[in-house]
Amino acid sequence: MRDRPDVRYAHNGDVAIAYQIFGEGPINLVCVPGFVSNLYWNWDLPEFRRMLTGLGSFARVAIMDRRGVGLSDRLSPKDLPSLEVVMDDILTVMDDAGIERAAVFGWQSGATHAALLAATHPARVSRLVTFALDPCPLQKPGWTLTSWGRGEWESYLTELRQGWGTREWVQQHAAEWAPGSSSSAFENWALAMFRSRRIRQRLRRSSGSIWRPTSGRCSRLSTSQRSCSTAPISRIRRRSSGNMWPPRSAAQNW
């Protein structure tokens, strides 16, 4: 019995996108993680493994590492992909896995890509589940849902750049990122994950983006837990299957 699913690769042009398939169930569920992901190391954190196992208990799950993240191909900080390019990567994974239509679960920055996919290609997305979705981190004219000012954002990026990959920085944020987790287990997992110092450029690119859906025909659930690994599996199961929430009109979805 393998302790984690095999890694597969789908190719969008010259870029290899890593993904895994696991679980059994009547629906397909595509998972789009945030910028901290590694398809191998994800399974080493007990809380993360519990979430993945829970998802696989009711669905056939496809989870990916976005380009530049985890086991997918690297990126140049000078050539970061647009939201639309990463959205196409999700479709590439779905096509490679033989998934025509699926419920899509995105968390943190991955939630933005999942939502853009649902708005742009509603025929491919039956349900949309998001965690910590923030279309634009910075305050902008006409955008009232964000509390970050430019100075606060730059301070955060500076702290991120200086502390990235150090145990001290992980310890400062462990309670926020993984409440209830074993501190030593989470610290070791996080240090194994946080290897790329290019995250500052990735966050800087996303800070100025606002996307607004233009259409949509899928039902949506947004969760707000501090830790994605504590997201309520029962709610995701019900929402993904559509047994409790039938699809609504486009005006109601957003």
Phi and psi in degrees as GROMACS dihedral restraints (atoms count N, CA, C in turn):
[ dihedral_restraints ]
;  ai    aj    ak    al  type     phi  dphi    fc
    3     4     5     6     1   -71.7    20    10
    4     5     6     7     1   147.0    20    10
    6     7     8     9     1   -86.7    20    10
    7     8     9    10     1    -5.7    20    10
    9    10    11    12     1  -160.9    20    10
   10    11    12    13     1   156.2    20    10
   12    13    14    15     1   -68.6    20    10
   13    14    15    16     1   154.8    20    10
   15    16    17    18     1   -66.8    20    10
   16    17    18    19     1   151.1    20    10
   18    19    20    21     1   -91.9    20    10
   19    20    21    22     1   132.8    20    10
   21    22    23    24     1  -115.2    20    10
   22    23    24    25     1   166.7    20    10
   24    25    26    27     1  -132.7    20    10
   25    26    27    28     1   128.5    20    10
   27    28    29    30     1  -106.8    20    10
   28    29    30    31     1   146.9    20    10
   30    31    32    33     1  -116.0    20    10
   31    32    33    34     1   120.0    20    10
   33    34    35    36     1  -104.8    20    10
   34    35    36    37     1    96.7    20    10
   36    37    38    39     1    65.9    20    10
   37    38    39    40     1  -126.2    20    10
   39    40    41    42     1   -91.2    20    10
   40    41    42    43     1    -0.2    20    10
   42    43    44    45     1   -99.2    20    10
   43    44    45    46     1   127.2    20    10
   45    46    47    48     1   -92.9    20    10
   46    47    48    49     1   125.4    20    10
   48    49    50    51     1  -108.9    20    10
   49    50    51    52     1   119.5    20    10
   51    52    53    54     1   -81.4    20    10
   52    53    54    55     1   140.5    20    10
   54    55    56    57     1  -153.3    20    10
   55    56    57    58     1   164.3    20    10
   57    58    59    60     1  -128.5    20    10
   58    59    60    61     1   151.5    20    10
   60    61    62    63     1  -121.1    20    10
   61    62    63    64     1   131.6    20    10
   63    64    65    66     1  -158.8    20    10
   64    65    66    67     1   167.8    20    10
   66    67    68    69     1    86.8    20    10
   67    68    69    70     1   166.5    20    10
   69    70    71    72     1  -139.0    20    10
   70    71    72    73     1   143.2    20    10
   72    73    74    75     1   170.4    20    10
   73    74    75    76     1   174.9    20    10
   75    76    77    78     1   -78.7    20    10
   76    77    78    79     1    -8.0    20    10
   78    79    80    81     1  -125.5    20    10
   79    80    81    82     1   159.1    20    10
   81    82    83    84     1   -96.1    20    10
   82    83    84    85     1   137.6    20    10
   84    85    86    87     1  -130.4    20    10
   85    86    87    88     1   118.1    20    10
   87    88    89    90     1  -101.5    20    10
   88    89    90    91     1   126.1    20    10
   90    91    92    93     1  -108.2    20    10
   91    92    93    94     1   130.8    20    10
   93    94    95    96     1  -120.8    20    10
   94    95    96    97     1    99.5    20    10
   96    97    98    99     1   -71.1    20    10
   97    98    99   100     1   172.2    20    10
   99   100   101   102     1   -76.9    20    10
  100   101   102   103     1  -160.2    20    10
  102   103   104   105     1   -78.2    20    10
  103   104   105   106     1   -10.0    20    10
  105   106   107   108     1  -105.4    20    10
  106   107   108   109     1   100.6    20    10
  108   109   110   111     1  -159.3    20    10
  109   110   111   112     1   148.2    20    10
  111   112   113   114     1  -155.5    20    10
  112   113   114   115     1   116.6    20    10
  114   115   116   117     1   -59.9    20    10
  115   116   117   118     1   -23.0    20    10
  117   118   119   120     1   -82.9    20    10
  118   119   120   121     1   -52.8    20    10
  120   121   122   123     1   -72.7    20    10
  121   122   123   124     1   -22.9    20    10
  123   124   125   126     1   -52.4    20    10
  124   125   126   127     1   -37.7    20    10
  126   127   128   129     1   -77.4    20    10
  127   128   129   130     1    -8.9    20    10
  129   130   131   132     1   -84.6    20    10
  130   131   132   133     1   -18.8    20    10
  132   133   134   135     1   -88.8    20    10
  133   134   135   136     1   120.4    20    10
  135   136   137   138     1   -54.2    20    10
  136   137   138   139     1   -40.5    20    10
  138   139   140   141     1   -67.1    20    10
  139   140   141   142     1   -39.0    20    10
  141   142   143   144     1   -68.0    20    10
  142   143   144   145     1   -42.7    20    10
  144   145   146   147     1   -61.1    20    10
  145   146   147   148     1   -40.7    20    10
  147   148   149   150     1   -62.8    20    10
  148   149   150   151     1   -41.1    20    10
  150   151   152   153     1   -63.3    20    10
  151   152   153   154     1   -47.2    20    10
  153   154   155   156     1   -63.5    20    10
  154   155   156   157     1   -42.4    20    10
  156   157   158   159     1   -63.1    20    10
  157   158   159   160     1   -39.3    20    10
  159   160   161   162     1   -63.5    20    10
  160   161   162   163     1   -41.8    20    10
  162   163   164   165     1   -63.5    20    10
  163   164   165   166     1   -40.1    20    10
  165   166   167   168     1   -72.7    20    10
  166   167   168   169     1    -8.7    20    10
  168   169   170   171     1   -77.5    20    10
  169   170   171   172     1   -17.0    20    10
  171   172   173   174     1  -130.5    20    10
  172   173   174   175     1    -0.6    20    10
  174   175   176   177     1  -148.3    20    10
  175   176   177   178     1   158.4    20    10
  177   178   179   180     1   -85.3    20    10
  178   179   180   181     1   113.4    20    10
  180   181   182   183     1  -102.7    20    10
  181   182   183   184     1   134.2    20    10
  183   184   185   186     1  -117.8    20    10
  184   185   186   187     1   117.3    20    10
  186   187   188   189     1  -119.3    20    10
  187   188   189   190     1   139.3    20    10
  189   190   191   192     1  -123.8    20    10
  190   191   192   193     1   157.2    20    10
  192   193   194   195     1   -98.4    20    10
  193   194   195   196     1   121.2    20    10
  195   196   197   198     1   -63.5    20    10
  196   197   198   199     1   158.6    20    10
  198   199   200   201     1   -57.5    20    10
  199   200   201   202     1   136.1    20    10
  201   202   203   204     1    86.1    20    10
  202   203   204   205     1    -3.3    20    10
  204   205   206   207     1  -123.6    20    10
  205   206   207   208     1   142.1    20    10
  207   208   209   210     1    57.6    20    10
  208   209   210   211     1  -124.7    20    10
  210   211   212   213     1   -92.4    20    10
  211   212   213   214     1    -0.9    20    10
  213   214   215   216     1   -78.9    20    10
  214   215   216   217     1   168.6    20    10
  216   217   218   219     1   -59.6    20    10
  217   218   219   220     1   148.6    20    10
  219   220   221   222     1   -69.2    20    10
  220   221   222   223     1   167.7    20    10
  222   223   224   225     1  -125.5    20    10
  223   224   225   226     1   155.8    20    10
  225   226   227   228     1   -92.0    20    10
  226   227   228   229     1   132.1    20    10
  228   229   230   231     1   -57.8    20    10
  229   230   231   232     1   -20.3    20    10
  231   232   233   234     1   -89.0    20    10
  232   233   234   235     1    -2.9    20    10
  234   235   236   237     1  -139.1    20    10
  235   236   237   238     1    61.0    20    10
  237   238   239   240     1   -78.0    20    10
  238   239   240   241     1   142.8    20    10
  240   241   242   243     1   -76.1    20    10
  241   242   243   244     1   153.5    20    10
  243   244   245   246     1   -77.3    20    10
  244   245   246   247     1   168.8    20    10
  246   247   248   249     1   -59.1    20    10
  247   248   249   250     1   -38.6    20    10
  249   250   251   252     1   -66.7    20    10
  250   251   252   253     1   -35.1    20    10
  252   253   254   255     1   -65.5    20    10
  253   254   255   256     1   -44.4    20    10
  255   256   257   258     1   -67.3    20    10
  256   257   258   259     1   -35.7    20    10
  258   259   260   261     1   -59.1    20    10
  259   260   261   262     1   -42.2    20    10
  261   262   263   264     1   -64.1    20    10
  262   263   264   265     1   -32.3    20    10
  264   265   266   267     1   -62.0    20    10
  265   266   267   268     1   -39.1    20    10
  267   268   269   270     1   -62.3    20    10
  268   269   270   271     1   -45.0    20    10
  270   271   272   273     1   -62.1    20    10
  271   272   273   274     1   -37.1    20    10
  273   274   275   276     1   -62.6    20    10
  274   275   276   277     1   -42.3    20    10
  276   277   278   279     1   -63.7    20    10
  277   278   279   280     1   -45.1    20    10
  279   280   281   282     1   -59.7    20    10
  280   281   282   283     1   -44.0    20    10
  282   283   284   285     1   -63.8    20    10
  283   284   285   286     1   -43.4    20    10
  285   286   287   288     1   -65.1    20    10
  286   287   288   289     1   -32.6    20    10
  288   289   290   291     1   -86.9    20    10
  289   290   291   292     1    -1.0    20    10
  291   292   293   294     1    73.8    20    10
  292   293   294   295     1    31.2    20    10
  294   295   296   297     1  -105.4    20    10
  295   296   297   298     1   111.7    20    10
  297   298   299   300     1   -81.8    20    10
  298   299   300   301     1   -39.4    20    10
  300   301   302   303     1  -146.5    20    10
  301   302   303   304     1   142.6    20    10
  303   304   305   306     1  -154.6    20    10
  304   305   306   307     1   158.1    20    10
  306   307   308   309     1   -74.8    20    10
  307   308   309   310     1   141.4    20    10
  309   310   311   312     1  -122.1    20    10
  310   311   312   313     1   127.3    20    10
  312   313   314   315     1  -117.1    20    10
  313   314   315   316     1   112.1    20    10
  315   316   317   318     1  -118.5    20    10
  316   317   318   319     1   141.3    20    10
  318   319   320   321     1  -127.7    20    10
  319   320   321   322     1   148.6    20    10
  321   322   323   324     1    53.4    20    10
  322   323   324   325     1  -131.3    20    10
  324   325   326   327     1   -64.3    20    10
  325   326   327   328     1   -24.7    20    10
  327   328   329   330     1   -67.2    20    10
  328   329   330   331     1   -22.4    20    10
  330   331   332   333     1   -66.2    20    10
  331   332   333   334     1   -33.8    20    10
  333   334   335   336     1   -63.8    20    10
  334   335   336   337     1   -44.2    20    10
  336   337   338   339     1   -65.0    20    10
  337   338   339   340     1   -40.1    20    10
  339   340   341   342     1   -63.9    20    10
  340   341   342   343     1   -42.4    20    10
  342   343   344   345     1   -67.7    20    10
  343   344   345   346     1   -39.2    20    10
  345   346   347   348     1   -63.2    20    10
  346   347   348   349     1   -39.4    20    10
  348   349   350   351     1   -61.3    20    10
  349   350   351   352     1   -45.4    20    10
  351   352   353   354     1   -64.0    20    10
  352   353   354   355     1   -36.3    20    10
  354   355   356   357     1   -75.6    20    10
  355   356   357   358     1   -33.5    20    10
  357   358   359   360     1   -87.4    20    10
  358   359   360   361     1   -35.7    20    10
  360   361   362   363     1  -128.5    20    10
  361   362   363   364     1    66.4    20    10
  363   364   365   366     1   -61.6    20    10
  364   365   366   367     1   -23.9    20    10
  366   367   368   369     1   -69.4    20    10
  367   368   369   370     1   -19.5    20    10
  369   370   371   372     1   -94.6    20    10
  370   371   372   373     1   -11.2    20    10
  372   373   374   375     1  -121.1    20    10
  373   374   375   376     1   115.6    20    10
  375   376   377   378     1   -84.4    20    10
  376   377   378   379     1   -36.3    20    10
  378   379   380   381     1  -144.7    20    10
  379   380   381   382     1   148.4    20    10
  381   382   383   384     1  -122.3    20    10
  382   383   384   385     1   125.0    20    10
  384   385   386   387     1  -121.2    20    10
  385   386   387   388     1   126.2    20    10
  387   388   389   390     1  -125.6    20    10
  388   389   390   391     1   150.4    20    10
  390   391   392   393     1  -130.3    20    10
  391   392   393   394     1   127.6    20    10
  393   394   395   396     1    57.2    20    10
  394   395   396   397     1    44.0    20    10
  396   397   398   399     1   -74.3    20    10
  397   398   399   400     1   125.2    20    10
  399   400   401   402     1  -139.1    20    10
  400   401   402   403     1    94.3    20    10
  402   403   404   405     1   -61.1    20    10
  403   404   405   406     1   -29.0    20    10
  405   406   407   408     1  -147.4    20    10
  406   407   408   409     1   109.3    20    10
  408   409   410   411     1   -66.6    20    10
  409   410   411   412     1   -22.9    20    10
  411   412   413   414     1  -102.6    20    10
  412   413   414   415     1   152.1    20    10
  414   415   416   417     1   -66.4    20    10
  415   416   417   418     1   133.9    20    10
  417   418   419   420     1  -142.4    20    10
  418   419   420   421     1   154.8    20    10
  420   421   422   423     1   -56.9    20    10
  421   422   423   424     1   128.3    20    10
  423   424   425   426     1    84.5    20    10
  424   425   426   427     1    -3.0    20    10
  426   427   428   429     1  -118.2    20    10
  427   428   429   430     1   111.7    20    10
  429   430   431   432     1  -110.9    20    10
  430   431   432   433     1     4.3    20    10
  432   433   434   435     1   -96.6    20    10
  433   434   435   436     1     8.8    20    10
  435   436   437   438     1  -121.3    20    10
  436   437   438   439     1   139.2    20    10
  438   439   440   441     1  -104.4    20    10
  439   440   441   442     1    -3.8    20    10
  441   442   443   444     1   -81.8    20    10
  442   443   444   445     1   125.1    20    10
  444   445   446   447     1   -89.7    20    10
  445   446   447   448     1   167.6    20    10
  447   448   449   450     1   -59.6    20    10
  448   449   450   451     1   -42.4    20    10
  450   451   452   453     1   -63.8    20    10
  451   452   453   454     1   -42.7    20    10
  453   454   455   456     1   -62.7    20    10
  454   455   456   457     1   -40.6    20    10
  456   457   458   459     1   -64.7    20    10
  457   458   459   460     1   -43.0    20    10
  459   460   461   462     1   -66.1    20    10
  460   461   462   463     1   -37.5    20    10
  462   463   464   465     1   -64.1    20    10
  463   464   465   466     1   -40.8    20    10
  465   466   467   468     1   -62.8    20    10
  466   467   468   469     1   -44.3    20    10
  468   469   470   471     1   -63.8    20    10
  469   470   471   472     1   -37.3    20    10
  471   472   473   474     1   -65.1    20    10
  472   473   474   475     1   -44.2    20    10
  474   475   476   477     1   -62.8    20    10
  475   476   477   478     1   -40.9    20    10
  477   478   479   480     1   -62.5    20    10
  478   479   480   481     1   -45.2    20    10
  480   481   482   483     1   -64.6    20    10
  481   482   483   484     1   -40.9    20    10
  483   484   485   486     1   -75.1    20    10
  484   485   486   487     1   -34.8    20    10
  486   487   488   489     1   -95.2    20    10
  487   488   489   490     1   -11.3    20    10
  489   490   491   492     1   -55.2    20    10
  490   491   492   493     1   125.6    20    10
  492   493   494   495     1    86.3    20    10
  493   494   495   496     1     0.4    20    10
  495   496   497   498     1   -99.9    20    10
  496   497   498   499     1   146.1    20    10
  498   499   500   501     1   -64.8    20    10
  499   500   501   502     1   -35.9    20    10
  501   502   503   504     1   -61.3    20    10
  502   503   504   505     1   -42.7    20    10
  504   505   506   507     1   -67.1    20    10
  505   506   507   508     1   -41.1    20    10
  507   508   509   510     1   -62.6    20    10
  508   509   510   511     1   -41.9    20    10
  510   511   512   513     1   -62.1    20    10
  511   512   513   514     1   -35.5    20    10
  513   514   515   516     1   -64.3    20    10
  514   515   516   517     1   -29.5    20    10
  516   517   518   519     1  -112.5    20    10
  517   518   519   520     1     1.1    20    10
  519   520   521   522     1   -59.6    20    10
  520   521   522   523     1   -42.7    20    10
  522   523   524   525     1   -63.9    20    10
  523   524   525   526     1   -33.1    20    10
  525   526   527   528     1   -76.5    20    10
  526   527   528   529     1   -41.8    20    10
  528   529   530   531     1   -77.8    20    10
  529   530   531   532     1   -37.1    20    10
  531   532   533   534     1  -139.9    20    10
  532   533   534   535     1    68.3    20    10
  534   535   536   537     1   -60.8    20    10
  535   536   537   538     1   133.5    20    10
  537   538   539   540     1    86.4    20    10
  538   539   540   541     1    -7.2    20    10
  540   541   542   543     1   -79.6    20    10
  541   542   543   544     1   153.0    20    10
  543   544   545   546     1   -62.9    20    10
  544   545   546   547     1   124.0    20    10
  546   547   548   549     1   -60.9    20    10
  547   548   549   550     1   -45.6    20    10
  549   550   551   552     1   -67.7    20    10
  550   551   552   553     1   -39.1    20    10
  552   553   554   555     1   -64.8    20    10
  553   554   555   556     1   -42.8    20    10
  555   556   557   558     1   -68.7    20    10
  556   557   558   559     1   -41.2    20    10
  558   559   560   561     1   -59.2    20    10
  559   560   561   562     1   -46.7    20    10
  561   562   563   564     1   -65.4    20    10
  562   563   564   565     1   -39.0    20    10
  564   565   566   567     1   -64.4    20    10
  565   566   567   568     1   -46.2    20    10
  567   568   569   570     1   -63.4    20    10
  568   569   570   571     1   -41.5    20    10
  570   571   572   573     1   -65.5    20    10
  571   572   573   574     1   -32.0    20    10
  573   574   575   576     1   -71.0    20    10
  574   575   576   577     1   -29.8    20    10
  576   577   578   579     1   -81.6    20    10
  577   578   579   580     1   -40.3    20    10
  579   580   581   582     1   -84.5    20    10
  580   581   582   583     1    76.2    20    10
  582   583   584   585     1  -109.1    20    10
  583   584   585   586     1   -21.7    20    10
  585   586   587   588     1   -93.0    20    10
  586   587   588   589     1   126.5    20    10
  588   589   590   591     1   -93.2    20    10
  589   590   591   592     1    11.9    20    10
  591   592   593   594     1   -87.4    20    10
  592   593   594   595     1     0.4    20    10
  594   595   596   597     1   -63.3    20    10
  595   596   597   598     1   -29.1    20    10
  597   598   599   600     1   -61.4    20    10
  598   599   600   601     1   -43.1    20    10
  600   601   602   603     1   -67.1    20    10
  601   602   603   604     1   -36.8    20    10
  603   604   605   606     1   -64.9    20    10
  604   605   606   607     1   -43.0    20    10
  606   607   608   609     1   -68.6    20    10
  607   608   609   610     1   -37.1    20    10
  609   610   611   612     1   -62.9    20    10
  610   611   612   613     1   -39.2    20    10
  612   613   614   615     1   -64.1    20    10
  613   614   615   616     1   -40.9    20    10
  615   616   617   618     1   -78.0    20    10
  616   617   618   619     1   -17.8    20    10
  618   619   620   621     1   -64.9    20    10
  619   620   621   622     1   -28.4    20    10
  621   622   623   624     1   -99.6    20    10
  622   623   624   625     1     8.5    20    10
  624   625   626   627     1   -93.9    20    10
  625   626   627   628     1   132.3    20    10
  627   628   629   630     1  -125.1    20    10
  628   629   630   631     1   122.3    20    10
  630   631   632   633     1  -113.4    20    10
  631   632   633   634     1   144.6    20    10
  633   634   635   636     1  -128.1    20    10
  634   635   636   637     1   121.6    20    10
  636   637   638   639     1   -58.1    20    10
  637   638   639   640     1   140.8    20    10
  639   640   641   642     1  -101.9    20    10
  640   641   642   643     1   -19.9    20    10
  642   643   644   645     1  -160.3    20    10
  643   644   645   646     1   169.0    20    10
  645   646   647   648     1   176.9    20    10
  646   647   648   649     1   139.8    20    10
  648   649   650   651     1  -136.5    20    10
  649   650   651   652     1    39.1    20    10
  651   652   653   654     1  -128.9    20    10
  652   653   654   655     1   149.2    20    10
  654   655   656   657     1   -75.8    20    10
  655   656   657   658     1   148.6    20    10
  657   658   659   660     1  -131.3    20    10
  658   659   660   661     1   139.4    20    10
  660   661   662   663     1  -126.0    20    10
  661   662   663   664     1   130.4    20    10
  663   664   665   666     1  -115.7    20    10
  664   665   666   667     1   126.0    20    10
  666   667   668   669     1  -106.6    20    10
  667   668   669   670     1   157.3    20    10
  669   670   671   672     1  -131.3    20    10
  670   671   672   673     1    19.2    20    10
  672   673   674   675     1   -62.7    20    10
  673   674   675   676     1   150.6    20    10
  675   676   677   678     1   -66.8    20    10
  676   677   678   679     1   -36.3    20    10
  678   679   680   681     1  -112.9    20    10
  679   680   681   682     1   128.8    20    10
  681   682   683   684     1   -63.2    20    10
  682   683   684   685     1   -32.5    20    10
  684   685   686   687     1   -69.3    20    10
  685   686   687   688     1    -9.8    20    10
  687   688   689   690     1  -106.5    20    10
  688   689   690   691     1    10.9    20    10
  690   691   692   693     1   -58.4    20    10
  691   692   693   694     1   141.1    20    10
  693   694   695   696     1   -70.8    20    10
  694   695   696   697     1   106.3    20    10
  696   697   698   699     1   -60.1    20    10
  697   698   699   700     1   -37.1    20    10
  699   700   701   702     1   -62.4    20    10
  700   701   702   703     1   -39.6    20    10
  702   703   704   705     1   -69.2    20    10
  703   704   705   706     1   -40.6    20    10
  705   706   707   708     1   -64.3    20    10
  706   707   708   709     1   -39.8    20    10
  708   709   710   711     1   -61.5    20    10
  709   710   711   712     1   -48.2    20    10
  711   712   713   714     1   -65.3    20    10
  712   713   714   715     1   -42.0    20    10
  714   715   716   717     1   -69.1    20    10
  715   716   717   718     1   -40.3    20    10
  717   718   719   720     1   -67.5    20    10
  718   719   720   721     1   -37.6    20    10
  720   721   722   723     1   -79.2    20    10
  721   722   723   724     1   -23.8    20    10
  723   724   725   726     1    80.3    20    10
  724   725   726   727     1    10.3    20    10
  726   727   728   729     1   -71.0    20    10
  727   728   729   730     1   -26.9    20    10
  729   730   731   732     1  -110.5    20    10
  730   731   732   733     1   -25.4    20    10
  732   733   734   735     1  -122.7    20    10
  733   734   735   736     1   101.2    20    10
  735   736   737   738     1   -68.8    20    10
  736   737   738   739     1   155.3    20    10
  738   739   740   741     1   -57.4    20    10
  739   740   741   742     1   145.1    20    10
  741   742   743   744     1  -111.2    20    10
  742   743   744   745     1   176.8    20    10
  744   745   746   747     1   -70.7    20    10
  745   746   747   748     1   165.0    20    10
  747   748   749   750     1   -60.5    20    10
  748   749   750   751     1   -36.1    20    10
  750   751   752   753     1   -66.7    20    10
  751   752   753   754     1   -28.4    20    10
  753   754   755   756     1   -84.9    20    10
  754   755   756   757     1   -22.9    20    10
  756   757   758   759     1   -66.9    20    10
  757   758   759   760     1   -30.9    20    10
